[in-house]
Amino acid sequence: MLATLQRSSIGRIVFVFALAVIGFPLAAGLLFGDSRSRIESPSPPAYSAVAYPEDFESRFVHYASVQRPDGTIRDLYISPNALATSSLPFNTVIVIVNHYAKSNNDGQFITDELGRYIRDEAAPMIHVREKRSDWLPADFVSELRSGDWNFGSFDTVTGEPFEESIAACFNCHNASRQPEFLFSHDLLSAYRASGATQYIICEFTGRTECSVRS
């Protein structure tokens, strides 16, 4: 009789232990979720796959400069392959270099006889837009898209990736009314027609779209 009770007790202990072994992972999964799915889900890259265009100032075409009343001048460069056709082909690269204007002791921006700012130091970063047909999802830092374009930001001095919100570039250009989400599309057309670098004095600060005027 005693042996039968002992075997029965041992059997119950083994049964309860088996339930605990099987049930704990299930309960943990319900309470905390499946951690493996979080671990295996790819995180967006820190920087986009847009490449820094080496020697762009000598290789690219300086087609326009935009002066704004906040004391900034944006120089716009484009890869030469983009000038062969009226539309912008794949592998077009556009670079935006931002300079600050010099100011006098009263804090007023210094201009020349044409009303153009006298340049001072460059901003710490340059912005690059690149058009490609073979972008992969992993080439973007977010789910935002702007046609076939991707954006990158780079340190002005070193050319290394610069830490800032690339999503802001997409949001800004997606609001453009110009073809290719390009605010300076009219300026590029004017450059194609004349061969002369365009210079406009914009009436708006920030990145608001300008009315084209010299």
C-alpha positions in Angstrom: 0.0 0.0 0.0 2.8 2.4 0.9 4.6 1.6 -2.3 1.5 2.3 -4.3 1.0 5.7 -2.6 4.7 6.6 -3.2 4.5 5.7 -6.9 1.3 7.8 -7.2 2.9 10.8 -5.5 5.9 10.5 -7.7 3.7 10.3 -10.8 1.8 13.5 -9.8 5.1 15.3 -9.2 6.4 14.3 -12.6 3.1 15.4 -14.2 3.2 18.8 -12.5 6.8 19.3 -13.5 6.1 18.4 -17.1 3.2 20.9 -17.2 5.5 23.6 -15.8 8.2 22.9 -18.4 5.7 23.1 -21.2 3.5 25.9 -19.8 6.1 28.4 -18.8 7.3 29.3 -22.4 3.7 29.5 -23.5 2.9 31.8 -20.6 6.0 33.9 -21.1 5.1 34.3 -24.7 1.6 35.5 -23.9 2.9 37.9 -21.2 6.0 39.3 -23.0 5.4 38.5 -26.6 7.8 36.5 -28.9 11.1 38.3 -28.4 12.6 36.4 -31.4 10.4 38.4 -33.8 11.7 41.6 -32.4 15.3 40.4 -32.5 15.0 39.2 -36.1 13.2 42.2 -37.5 15.7 44.4 -39.4 16.1 47.9 -38.0 16.4 50.8 -40.4 20.0 51.8 -41.2 21.5 54.9 -39.5 22.4 56.4 -42.9 21.0 56.1 -46.3 22.9 54.4 -49.2 23.4 57.7 -51.0 27.1 58.0 -51.6 29.2 61.1 -51.0 30.1 62.6 -54.5 33.9 63.0 -54.4 35.2 66.2 -56.0 31.7 67.4 -57.0 32.8 71.0 -57.1 35.1 70.3 -60.0 33.1 67.4 -61.6 29.6 68.7 -61.3 27.9 71.8 -62.8 27.1 74.7 -60.6 23.7 75.6 -62.1 22.2 77.9 -59.5 22.5 79.8 -56.2 19.6 80.8 -54.0 19.9 83.6 -51.5 17.5 83.9 -48.7 16.7 86.7 -46.2 17.9 84.6 -43.3 21.5 85.1 -44.4 22.1 81.9 -46.3 23.2 81.1 -49.8 22.5 77.7 -51.3 24.8 76.6 -54.2 23.2 73.9 -56.3 25.4 71.4 -58.3 24.2 68.7 -60.6 26.0 65.7 -62.3 26.8 66.4 -66.0 24.8 63.4 -67.2 21.6 65.2 -66.1 22.1 68.0 -68.7 22.0 65.7 -71.8 18.2 65.4 -71.8 15.3 67.6 -70.7 14.3 65.1 -68.1 16.5 64.0 -65.2 17.8 60.4 -66.0 18.6 57.8 -63.4 22.0 58.2 -61.7 21.4 62.0 -61.5 23.1 63.4 -58.4 22.3 66.9 -57.0 24.3 68.6 -54.2 23.3 71.5 -52.1 26.1 73.5 -50.4 24.9 76.1 -47.9 27.0 79.2 -47.0 26.3 81.8 -44.4 26.5 85.5 -45.2 29.0 87.9 -43.6 27.5 90.5 -41.3 28.7 93.9 -40.0 29.0 95.0 -36.4 25.3 95.8 -36.3 24.4 92.3 -37.3 23.3 93.3 -40.8 24.2 91.0 -43.7 26.8 92.5 -46.1 25.9 92.6 -49.8 27.7 93.7 -53.0 26.4 96.3 -55.5 24.0 93.7 -56.9 22.4 93.0 -53.5 24.1 89.6 -53.2 25.5 88.4 -49.9 29.2 88.4 -49.3 29.9 84.7 -48.3 31.3 83.6 -45.0 31.8 80.1 -43.8 30.0 77.0 -45.1 27.3 75.2 -43.1 28.6 72.0 -41.4 26.7 69.7 -43.7 25.9 69.3 -47.4 22.8 67.6 -48.8 22.8 65.1 -51.6 19.9 63.8 -53.7 20.4 60.8 -55.9 18.0 59.2 -58.5 18.3 55.5 -59.1 16.1 52.7 -60.4 17.5 50.0 -58.2 17.1 51.3 -54.7 16.4 48.6 -52.1 14.3 49.1 -48.9 17.5 48.8 -46.9 18.9 51.9 -48.8 16.5 54.2 -47.0 16.5 55.4 -43.4 12.6 55.4 -43.2 9.5 54.4 -45.1 9.3 57.8 -46.7 9.8 58.0 -50.5 10.1 60.7 -53.1 9.7 59.1 -56.5 13.0 57.5 -57.5 15.1 59.8 -55.2 17.0 59.2 -52.0 18.7 61.7 -49.8 21.9 61.8 -47.8 23.7 64.3 -45.6 27.5 64.6 -45.3 30.0 66.5 -43.2 31.2 69.5 -45.3 34.9 69.0 -44.4 35.3 65.2 -44.1 32.6 63.9 -46.4 31.5 61.4 -43.7 27.8 60.8 -43.1 26.3 63.7 -41.1 23.7 62.9 -38.4 20.5 64.7 -39.0 16.9 63.9 -39.9 16.7 62.6 -43.5 13.0 62.2 -43.1 12.8 66.0 -43.1 14.3 66.1 -46.6 11.6 63.8 -47.9 8.8 65.8 -46.3 10.2 69.0 -47.7 10.7 67.9 -51.3 7.5 66.0 -51.4 5.7 69.3 -50.9 7.3 70.8 -54.1 5.0 71.6 -57.0 7.9 71.3 -59.5 8.7 68.1 -61.5 11.0 65.6 -59.9 10.2 67.1 -56.5 12.9 69.6 -57.3 12.4 73.2 -56.1 15.0 74.5 -58.5 13.6 72.8 -61.6 12.9 76.2 -63.3 16.4 77.3 -62.5 17.9 74.2 -64.0 15.8 74.8 -67.2 17.1 78.4 -67.3 20.7 77.1 -67.0 20.2 74.6 -69.8 18.9 77.5 -72.0 21.6 80.0 -71.2 24.6 78.1 -69.9 24.9 80.7 -67.1 24.7 79.9 -63.4 21.4 81.3 -62.1 21.3 83.5 -59.0 18.0 84.4 -57.4 17.2 86.4 -54.3 14.4 84.6 -52.6 11.8 86.4 -50.6 11.3 83.5 -48.1 13.4 82.1 -45.3 14.0 78.4 -44.6 13.1 76.0 -47.3 9.9 77.6 -48.6 9.6 77.5 -52.4 10.7 80.8 -54.0 9.3 82.8 -56.8 12.0 82.8 -59.5 13.5 86.2 -59.9 17.0 87.6 -60.3 
